[in-house]
Amino acid sequence: MAPTYLKTEEARRRLSEFDVILDVRNCEEWEAGHLDLPSVRFVEKLHLCPEKLAGLEELADKKVLVHCASGGRARKAGDMLANMIDNLFVVVDGGYSQLK
């Protein structure tokens, strides 16, 4: 199933709806700042590391939002997760700086 793509403005309005928010930026970006919500999980460079999918099976029945810094990595990670997660949303036109 294909993910649903969201513009940053809509994703920001809907942050409280998601069970899990996956931040797929790199460590330096995460350490510089991240969403301070209990639902946020950091999965560094998921778009480059398919082996990290093995730790995310428990998300299959969750409502999940994926974001990065600008949308490119989130889109790639979303494509990787699409077969695992039925209720998947991806921020494609921006990222962390517009979500915070």
N, C-alpha and C positions, 0 to 999 in steps of 0.2 A: 504494500500500500504506500502511496506517495505521501510525503509529509505535507502539511499545510504551511504555506509561507506567509509570514506576517511582516508588515512594516513595523519599524521600531516603535512608532507612536502607539499603535494598537497593542503591541506586546507590553509596553510599559503600563498601559491602562489595565491590562489583564494579568499582571504578574501574580496576583493572589489566587488566580484560578488554577495554577499549575502545581501538581504534586511534587515535581522535581524540575529544577532549572539546571541544565548542564552548561557549564562554562568551559569552552574548549580552547581557550587562549593558552599562551605559554606562561611559564612560572614568573617571569619578570612582569608580565602584564597583570597577572593575578596579585602579586605582591604589591604592585603599585595601586591597586584598588579593585574591589569586587563587590557585588551585590551582597548586602548584609541581611540575608533572609535565611531562615532555617532550611528551606527547600533547595538551596544552592549546593551543587556538587561540582568540584573541580576535576576535570578529566583532561589533563594536559595533552594537547596535540592529538586528540582522538582521530582526526582526519588522516593522520599519518601512521597510526598504529592500530591496525585491525585487531590485533591480539587483545586490545583493551575491551573489545566488545564482550568478551567472555565474562567480565565482571558486571555486566549491565543487564543480564537476563531478567532480574527482578523488576525491571522497569516496564516489562511487557504490558501490564495492565494499568499503568499510570498515565496521567496526562503530563507530557514532558515538553519543555521548551529548551531549545538549544540556541546558544548565542556565542559569539566571539567578539572581535573588536570592530569588524566592518561587514561581516556577512559571508565572506568567501569560505572560511574554514567551517562555519556553522552549516552552510549548505552542503559541503562535502561530508561532514559528520552526519548530517540528517539523512543523506543518501545511504550512508552505511547503516544507519539505525532503522531505516524505513521498514525492513522486513521483520524487525524484532518488536517494534512498538506501534500499536494501532492508533494511538492518540498523540501523534507527534507534530510539534509546531517548531518552525525554524525562523529566526530573525534573519532577513536577507538584505536589508538595506541600511545597515548600521550595526551598532553593537553596544558594548558596555557603556561607553560615554553618553549615549543617548538614553540608555535604560535607567541609569542611576538617578 
